[in-house]
Amino acid sequence: MRRPAPLPVRNGLGPARLRLWGGNVFDELQTRFGLGAKVLAGEVVCADGAIVDATTTLPAGAHVYFYRDLPDEIPVPFDIPVLHRDDDIVVVDKPHFLATMPRGGHVAQTALVRLRRELDLPELSPAHRLDRLTAGVLLLTTRRELRGPYQTLFARGAVRKTYVARALGEPNIALPAVLRSRIIKERGRLQAFEEPGEPNAETLVEALGDGLYRLTPHTGRTHQLRVHMTSLGVPILGDPLYPNVLDVAPDNFSVPLQLLAQRLEFDDPVTGRTREFISGRTL
């Protein structure tokens, strides 16, 4: 298990961690990351909390920690309704356009950081992720020691998830149907894609009428539902990636992806009780 970071969560955001090649820390951080100024300002610490200075040397594989400078971000103008809160978990109804947790240019404008600040829960952590463009039920744990049990539920597919989506056109096969395919998502490539080989993604697709579909994923590949709906000839409305990549301004919140994580059900690993949470949103 990873040891706790030597710096606390600050303003909803934990410290960055860097793994070193070894040697003089100042030289490496300046050369690799341009972080020499942070070292000289006393803003970088070792795993034991000792402040790194210009003479500090550490072995290969050691880690240092610091608070990153936050990028300028466009505020996501939507609230995050809380569906449930107790001592162990927080369940929210995540809006469209809000990333689950920090990544790339989305840091403060993420569900995790905003909820840590709003609920004063510095150890809050997501048990799973929803795409930035997908809205709906998101489960988070309140304390460090609870992350493992709840994250394991999702990792082993023990959570029953139901989504709804809206699309135009007619599917190219009769529904209901179970779609099985091999989906790959490569770093640096915006779209995931299907390729021949052993299936790693499975989705039950049911037509509900009036362009509405119920999607029950049995796996959790990146963009799985969006790829599978596109393969049926009925891409989800409002999708800027499938079937074609569109250039959408980052401050344009007018056309949300019509995909909603509507329901989560699971047997609670702490209490043993069956839990069910349903989004209050509609498409």
C-alpha positions as CSV (number, residue, x, y, z in Angstrom):
1,M,0.0,0.0,0.0
2,R,1.3,3.5,-0.9
3,R,2.4,5.5,2.2
4,P,0.5,8.7,2.9
5,A,1.9,11.8,1.2
6,P,4.0,14.0,3.5
7,L,2.0,17.1,2.5
8,P,-1.8,17.4,3.3
9,V,-4.6,18.1,0.9
10,R,-4.7,21.9,0.3
11,N,-7.7,23.6,-1.2
12,G,-9.1,20.2,-2.2
13,L,-6.0,19.1,-4.1
14,G,-3.3,16.7,-2.9
15,P,0.4,17.2,-3.7
16,A,2.0,16.1,-6.9
17,R,4.4,13.2,-6.6
18,L,7.5,12.7,-8.8
19,R,9.7,9.6,-9.1
20,L,13.4,10.4,-9.4
21,W,16.2,9.0,-11.6
22,G,18.6,9.6,-8.7
23,G,21.3,12.1,-7.8
24,N,21.1,15.8,-7.1
25,V,17.4,16.5,-6.8
26,F,17.6,20.2,-7.8
27,D,19.5,19.4,-11.0
28,E,17.0,16.7,-12.0
29,L,13.9,18.7,-11.2
30,Q,15.2,21.7,-13.0
31,T,16.4,19.8,-16.1
32,R,13.4,17.5,-16.4
33,F,10.5,19.6,-15.2
34,G,11.7,23.2,-14.8
35,L,11.0,23.1,-11.0
36,G,14.2,24.5,-9.7
37,A,12.5,27.6,-8.4
38,K,10.2,25.5,-6.2
39,V,13.2,23.7,-4.7
40,L,14.9,27.0,-3.9
41,A,11.7,28.3,-2.4
42,G,11.5,25.3,-0.1
43,E,8.3,24.0,-1.7
44,V,9.5,20.5,-2.4
45,V,9.8,17.8,0.2
46,C,11.0,14.2,0.5
47,A,8.8,11.2,1.4
48,D,9.7,11.7,5.1
49,G,8.7,15.4,4.9
50,A,12.2,16.8,4.9
51,I,12.6,19.9,2.7
52,V,14.6,19.5,-0.4
53,D,17.4,22.1,-1.0
54,A,20.0,22.6,-3.7
55,T,22.3,20.1,-2.2
56,T,19.8,17.2,-1.5
57,T,20.6,13.9,-3.2
58,L,18.3,10.9,-3.4
59,P,18.6,7.4,-4.9
60,A,16.9,6.3,-8.0
61,G,13.2,5.5,-7.4
62,A,12.8,7.9,-4.5
63,H,9.8,10.3,-4.6
64,V,9.5,14.0,-3.9
65,Y,6.2,16.0,-3.3
66,F,5.1,19.5,-4.0
67,Y,2.0,21.5,-4.8
68,R,1.5,22.1,-8.5
69,D,0.7,25.5,-9.9
70,L,-3.0,25.4,-11.0
71,P,-3.8,26.1,-14.6
72,D,-6.3,28.8,-15.6
73,E,-9.6,27.0,-15.9
74,I,-13.0,27.8,-17.3
75,P,-15.6,27.4,-14.4
76,V,-18.1,24.6,-15.1
77,P,-21.4,26.4,-14.3
78,F,-23.3,23.5,-12.8
79,D,-23.9,22.3,-9.2
80,I,-23.1,18.8,-7.9
81,P,-26.2,17.6,-6.1
82,V,-25.5,15.2,-3.2
83,L,-27.8,12.1,-3.4
84,H,-26.5,10.4,-0.3
85,R,-23.9,11.1,2.4
86,D,-22.9,9.1,5.5
87,D,-19.7,8.4,7.4
88,D,-18.3,6.1,4.7
89,I,-19.5,7.3,1.3
90,V,-20.8,10.3,-0.6
91,V,-22.9,9.7,-3.7
92,V,-23.5,12.7,-6.1
93,D,-25.3,13.4,-9.3
94,K,-22.3,14.6,-11.4
95,P,-23.2,17.1,-14.1
96,H,-22.1,17.0,-17.7
97,F,-18.7,18.7,-18.5
98,L,-17.2,18.1,-15.1
99,A,-14.3,15.7,-14.9
100,T,-14.3,13.2,-12.0
101,M,-10.8,13.9,-10.9
102,P,-7.8,16.0,-11.9
103,R,-6.2,15.3,-15.2
104,G,-4.5,17.5,-17.8
105,G,-6.0,21.0,-17.8
106,H,-8.9,20.0,-15.5
107,V,-7.8,20.3,-11.9
108,A,-9.9,22.6,-9.7
109,Q,-12.9,22.2,-12.0
110,T,-13.3,18.6,-11.2
111,A,-15.9,16.8,-9.1
112,L,-13.3,15.6,-6.6
113,V,-11.7,18.9,-5.9
114,R,-14.9,20.8,-5.8
115,L,-16.5,18.3,-3.4
116,R,-13.5,18.2,-1.1
117,R,-13.8,21.9,-0.7
118,E,-17.6,22.1,-0.5
119,L,-18.0,19.2,2.0
120,D,-14.8,19.8,3.9
121,L,-13.7,16.2,3.3
122,P,-9.9,16.3,2.4
123,E,-9.7,12.5,2.1
124,L,-12.6,12.1,-0.3
125,S,-11.8,9.8,-3.2
126,P,-13.7,8.5,-6.2
127,A,-14.4,4.7,-6.1
128,H,-14.8,4.8,-9.9
129,R,-14.8,7.4,-12.7
130,L,-17.3,8.9,-15.1
131,D,-16.1,10.5,-18.3
132,R,-16.1,14.3,-18.1
133,L,-19.0,14.5,-20.6
134,T,-21.1,11.9,-18.9
135,A,-23.5,12.9,-16.2
136,G,-25.0,10.8,-13.4
137,V,-24.4,8.8,-10.3
138,L,-20.8,8.9,-8.9
139,L,-19.7,7.2,-5.7
140,L,-16.9,8.5,-3.5
141,T,-15.4,7.3,-0.2
142,T,-14.8,9.6,2.7
143,R,-11.6,8.2,4.3
144,R,-8.4,6.7,3.0
145,E,-8.9,3.3,4.5
146,L,-12.2,2.8,2.7
147,R,-10.9,3.4,-0.8
148,G,-9.7,-0.2,-1.4
149,P,-12.9,-2.0,-0.5
150,Y,-15.2,0.2,-2.7
151,Q,-12.7,0.5,-5.6
152,T,-12.4,-3.3,-5.6
153,L,-16.2,-3.6,-6.1
154,F,-15.9,-1.7,-9.4
155,A,-12.6,-3.4,-10.4
156,R,-14.1,-6.9,-10.2
157,G,-17.4,-5.9,-11.8
158,A,-19.6,-6.4,-8.7
159,V,-21.5,-3.1,-9.2
160,R,-24.6,-3.2,-11.3
161,K,-24.6,-0.1,-13.5
162,T,-27.4,1.2,-15.7
163,Y,-27.1,4.1,-18.2
164,V,-29.6,5.7,-20.5
165,A,-28.7,7.4,-23.8
166,R,-30.5,9.3,-26.5
167,A,-29.7,8.9,-30.2
168,L,-31.2,9.5,-33.6
169,G,-31.7,7.0,-36.4
170,E,-32.3,3.2,-36.5
171,P,-29.8,0.6,-35.1
172,N,-28.4,-1.7,-37.7
173,I,-29.3,-4.9,-35.7
174,A,-32.4,-6.0,-33.8
175,L,-32.6,-5.0,-30.1
176,P,-32.2,-6.0,-27.4
177,A,-28.8,-7.3,-28.1
178,V,-25.5,-7.9,-26.3
179,L,-22.5,-6.3,-28.0
180,R,-19.1,-7.8,-27.5
181,S,-16.0,-6.4,-29.0
182,R,-12.4,-5.6,-28.4
183,I,-12.0,-1.8,-27.6
184,I,-8.6,-0.1,-27.4
185,K,-7.9,3.4,-26.2
186,E,-4.4,4.7,-26.9
187,R,-2.7,7.5,-25.1
188,G,-2.7,10.7,-27.3
189,R,-5.6,9.4,-29.5
190,L,-8.9,11.0,-28.7
191,Q,-11.1,8.2,-30.0
192,A,-11.2,4.6,-28.7
193,F,-11.5,2.1,-31.5
194,E,-12.6,-1.5,-32.0
195,E,-10.1,-4.1,-33.4
196,P,-10.2,-7.8,-34.1
197,G,-9.3,-10.1,-31.2
198,E,-10.6,-11.4,-27.9
199,P,-13.5,-9.2,-26.7
200,N,-12.8,-7.1,-23.7
201,A,-16.0,-5.0,-23.7
202,E,-19.6,-6.1,-23.3
203,T,-22.8,-4.0,-23.3
204,L,-26.5,-5.0,-23.2
205,V,-28.4,-2.4,-25.4
206,E,-32.2,-2.1,-25.1
207,A,-34.4,0.3,-27.1
208,L,-36.9,2.2,-24.9
209,G,-38.6,4.1,-27.7
210,D,-38.5,7.7,-28.8
211,G,-34.7,7.5,-29.4
212,L,-34.0,6.5,-25.8
213,Y,-31.8,3.5,-25.0
214,R,-31.0,1.6,-21.8
215,L,-27.3,0.5,-21.7
216,T,-26.1,-2.1,-19.2
217,P,-22.3,-2.5,-19.4
218,H,-20.7,-5.7,-18.1
219,T,-17.2,-4.3,-18.5
220,G,-15.8,-0.8,-18.1
221,R,-13.6,0.1,-21.1
222,T,-12.9,3.8,-21.8
223,H,-15.7,5.2,-24.0
224,Q,-17.2,1.7,-24.2
225,L,-20.8,2.9,-24.5
226,R,-20.1,5.6,-27.0
227,V,-18.1,3.2,-29.2
228,H,-20.8,0.5,-29.0
229,M,-23.6,2.9,-29.8
230,T,-21.6,4.3,-32.8
231,S,-21.1,0.7,-34.0
232,L,-24.9,0.2,-34.1
233,G,-25.2,3.3,-36.4
234,V,-26.9,5.3,-33.7
235,P,-24.1,7.5,-32.1
236,I,-25.2,9.3,-28.9
237,L,-26.5,12.8,-29.4
238,G,-24.1,15.6,-28.5
239,D,-21.0,13.4,-28.8
240,P,-18.0,15.6,-29.9
241,L,-15.8,12.5,-30.5
242,Y,-18.0,9.8,-32.2
243,P,-18.4,9.2,-35.0
244,N,-16.4,12.3,-35.9
245,V,-14.1,14.5,-33.8
246,L,-15.6,18.0,-33.6
247,D,-13.9,21.2,-32.6
248,V,-16.0,22.4,-29.6
249,A,-15.0,25.6,-27.7
250,P,-14.0,24.8,-24.1
251,D,-16.5,27.3,-22.8
252,N,-19.4,25.9,-24.8
253,F,-21.7,24.1,-22.4
254,S,-24.8,24.3,-24.6
255,V,-24.8,20.7,-26.1
256,P,-24.3,18.1,-23.4
257,L,-23.6,14.5,-24.3
258,Q,-26.9,12.6,-24.0
259,L,-25.5,9.9,-21.8
260,L,-26.5,9.5,-18.2
261,A,-25.2,7.1,-15.5
262,Q,-28.7,6.5,-14.2
263,R,-28.3,3.9,-11.5
264,L,-25.8,2.1,-9.3
265,E,-26.6,-1.0,-7.2
266,F,-24.1,-3.0,-5.1
267,D,-23.7,-5.0,-1.9
268,D,-21.9,-2.6,0.5
269,P,-18.5,-4.1,1.5
270,V,-18.6,-2.4,4.9
271,T,-22.3,-2.9,6.0
272,G,-23.3,-5.9,3.8
273,R,-26.5,-4.1,2.8
274,T,-27.7,-3.7,-0.8
275,R,-27.4,-0.1,-1.9
276,E,-29.1,1.5,-4.8
277,F,-28.7,5.1,-6.0
278,I,-30.6,6.7,-8.8
279,S,-29.9,9.9,-10.7
280,G,-32.4,12.7,-10.5
281,R,-31.5,13.9,-14.0
282,T,-33.3,13.2,-17.3
283,L,-32.3,13.3,-20.9
